[in-house]
Amino acid sequence: MHAFRDLEVAAYCPRKLYYRRRASDPEVPDRVETVRDLAFSYEELLDVDAAVLSAPIEPDPATYRERLERARSELSIWDDLVDPAARDAYLEGREARGIAHKVLDDPPVPSLAFAGRPPEQGVWEPQSVRLVAAAKALAWEREQRVERAVAEYPAYGVIRPIDLTARRTGAYRRAVRTAESVDGPPARTDDEAKCDACEYRDECGTRTRSLRSMLG
């Protein structure tokens, strides 16, 4: 049984997963909790000037409200996102378990709120893996198909429903296999950008190359 978060990390960097498992459970930073809370305050952020002016949002308030207004007008699930059937729901499936920040009903859809920046389109692949894990766990509990999930980026006012496509499901399966196979430190990643903000960088021992060495 794998945690949703572990599968996300496995898709991002297997070596990071190895060190994460060896460490004590990290506490969720206060900023992350504060940003996630925004996902439960959309209507207030749209209607109350003081709320949006004091919120930890990244774009300017006008841009932020414009994005939320677009989501409210375009998303059929808006009312359910604002008032979900369940909040911070623990889900346990056949392969993975974890917290869905929101669960929508009829049809059942899990939603996860991410504190970081969204990509230009879609969702980041490791986050896609986590969303699929949540959807599959919800399907296991409800004993019915779950074909969609929602990624929310509350600090940016961005909400993106995704379909559980074959490609996304395939990435999830690879992450499960990776998580099951990590019993020692995997090879270091060649993607040095992943190391910059990694909390295990010093312990991992990955050395990023200098500009001079890359230029020869």
C-alpha positions in Angstrom: 0.0 0.0 0.0 1.6 3.3 -1.1 0.8 6.8 -0.1 -0.5 9.1 -2.8 2.4 11.4 -2.0 5.0 8.6 -2.4 3.7 7.8 -5.8 4.0 11.4 -6.8 7.5 11.5 -5.6 8.3 8.1 -7.3 7.2 9.7 -10.6 9.3 12.8 -10.0 12.5 11.2 -8.7 12.9 7.6 -7.3 16.0 8.6 -5.4 14.1 11.3 -3.6 11.5 8.6 -2.6 14.3 6.5 -1.1 15.5 9.3 1.1 11.9 10.4 2.0 11.2 6.9 3.3 14.3 6.9 5.4 13.4 10.3 7.0 10.7 11.0 9.6 7.4 12.1 8.3 7.8 15.7 7.2 5.4 18.3 8.5 3.3 20.2 6.0 4.7 23.8 5.9 2.3 26.4 7.2 2.3 28.2 3.8 1.1 25.0 2.1 -1.8 24.7 4.5 -2.6 28.4 4.1 -2.7 28.1 0.3 -4.8 24.9 0.4 -7.3 26.7 2.6 -7.9 29.1 -0.3 -9.5 26.2 -2.2 -12.4 26.4 0.3 -12.8 30.2 0.0 -13.4 30.8 -3.7 -16.7 32.6 -3.3 -15.4 34.8 -0.6 -12.3 35.6 -2.6 -14.5 36.6 -5.5 -16.9 38.8 -3.5 -15.0 40.3 -0.6 -12.2 42.7 -1.5 -10.5 42.4 1.9 -10.3 38.6 1.5 -8.5 38.7 -1.9 -6.2 41.5 -0.9 -4.9 39.7 2.2 -4.8 36.2 0.6 -1.4 34.5 -0.3 -2.1 34.6 -4.0 0.5 35.0 -6.8 -1.1 37.0 -9.5 -2.6 40.4 -8.9 -6.2 40.4 -7.4 -7.8 41.4 -10.7 -6.2 38.6 -12.6 -6.9 36.1 -9.8 -10.6 37.1 -9.8 -10.8 36.9 -13.6 -9.5 33.3 -13.5 -12.0 32.3 -10.8 -14.8 34.0 -12.7 -13.9 32.0 -15.8 -13.8 28.8 -13.8 -17.2 29.6 -12.2 -18.8 30.2 -15.6 -17.2 27.3 -17.4 -17.0 24.4 -14.9 -20.2 22.4 -14.4 -18.7 21.2 -11.1 -18.2 24.7 -9.6 -20.9 24.4 -7.0 -19.5 21.0 -5.8 -16.0 22.4 -5.7 -17.2 25.3 -3.5 -19.2 23.0 -1.3 -17.8 19.5 -1.6 -19.5 16.4 -0.3 -16.3 15.7 1.8 -13.2 17.6 2.8 -9.8 16.1 3.6 -11.2 12.6 3.1 -9.0 9.6 3.7 -9.2 7.2 0.8 -7.8 3.6 0.8 -7.7 1.6 -2.4 -6.1 -1.6 -3.6 -2.7 -0.1 -4.2 -2.7 3.4 -2.7 -4.0 5.4 0.2 -4.1 9.1 1.2 -6.0 12.3 1.5 -8.3 13.8 -1.1 -8.7 17.5 -0.2 -12.2 17.4 -1.7 -14.5 14.6 -2.8 -17.4 15.5 -5.1 -20.5 13.3 -5.5 -22.6 12.3 -8.5 -20.4 11.3 -10.2 -17.6 10.8 -7.6 -14.5 12.9 -8.3 -11.5 13.6 -6.1 -9.9 17.0 -6.1 -6.4 17.8 -4.8 -5.1 21.3 -4.0 -1.5 21.9 -5.0 0.4 24.8 -3.4 2.8 25.4 -6.3 2.6 26.9 -9.8 0.6 25.2 -12.5 2.1 24.4 -15.9 0.9 26.4 -18.9 -1.5 23.6 -19.8 -2.7 20.5 -18.0 -1.0 19.3 -14.8 2.6 18.3 -14.0 3.0 14.5 -14.5 3.9 13.7 -10.9 0.8 15.5 -9.8 -1.2 13.6 -12.5 0.1 10.3 -10.9 -1.2 11.5 -7.5 -4.5 12.4 -8.9 -4.9 9.0 -10.6 -4.0 7.4 -7.3 -6.7 9.3 -5.5 -9.3 8.5 -8.3 -8.5 4.8 -8.2 -8.7 4.7 -4.4 -12.1 6.5 -4.5 -13.3 4.0 -7.2 -12.2 1.1 -5.0 -14.1 2.4 -2.0 -17.2 3.3 -4.0 -17.1 0.2 -6.1 -17.8 2.2 -9.2 -15.8 3.8 -12.0 -14.1 7.2 -11.4 -13.1 8.7 -14.7 -12.0 12.2 -13.7 -10.1 14.1 -11.1 -9.5 17.8 -10.4 -6.2 19.7 -9.9 -6.6 23.0 -8.0 -3.9 25.6 -7.8 -5.5 27.9 -5.3 -2.7 30.5 -5.1 -3.1 31.1 -8.9 -6.9 30.7 -9.2 -6.4 27.8 -11.6 -8.7 24.8 -11.6 -8.1 21.9 -14.1 -10.3 18.8 -14.4 -8.4 15.9 -16.0 -9.6 12.7 -17.5 -8.0 9.4 -16.5 -6.6 8.7 -19.9 -4.5 5.6 -20.8 -1.4 7.8 -20.8 -2.0 9.0 -17.3 -2.9 5.6 -16.0 0.3 4.2 -17.6 2.3 6.8 -15.7 0.6 5.8 -12.5 1.4 2.1 -13.1 5.0 3.0 -13.7 5.1 4.9 -10.4 3.6 2.0 -8.5 6.3 -0.3 -10.0 9.0 2.2 -9.1 7.7 2.6 -5.5 7.7 -1.2 -5.1 11.2 -1.6 -6.4 12.9 1.1 -4.3 14.8 -0.8 -1.6 18.1 0.9 -2.0 19.2 4.3 -3.4 18.4 4.4 -7.1 20.7 6.0 -9.6 21.1 9.7 -9.4 18.9 11.8 -11.7 20.4 13.4 -14.8 17.8 16.2 -14.5 19.7 18.6 -12.3 16.8 21.1 -12.1 15.0 18.6 -9.8 17.8 18.9 -7.3 17.7 22.6 -6.7 14.8 22.7 -4.3 15.1 19.1 -3.0 15.2 18.9 0.8 17.4 15.7 0.5 20.0 17.2 -1.8 22.8 17.3 0.8 22.1 13.8 2.0 21.6 12.4 -1.5 25.0 13.6 -2.6 24.0 14.6 -6.1 26.4 17.1 -7.5 25.1 19.4 -10.2 27.5 20.4 -12.9 28.8 23.9 -13.3 28.1 25.9 -16.4 31.8 25.6 -17.3 31.8 21.8 -17.2 28.6 21.7 -19.3 30.3 23.9 -21.9 33.5 21.7 -21.9 
